[in-house]
Amino acid sequence: MDSNAIIASLPVAGADRAVLIDAANTAFERVIERIEPNDEELTRSLWDAGDYIDSWLATDLVDK
């Protein structure tokens, strides 16, 4: 993902949403490797990149 990418409006959709989901999953994998959770399977089952992008990506993060 281009580190200079700009989110101009929410909700994101289409190709932009797919790129953001991929980036969120990549970041999640890095975190999992670092924290070494006691129950990795449970931790993975609770992660939903699509929900994160749709519900938690806040309007205050959008470039104005």
Secondary structure, DSSP 8 states (H G I E B T S, - for coil): --TT----SSS--HHHHHHHHHHHHHHHHHHHHHH--TTHHHHHHH--HHHIIIIIS-GGGS--
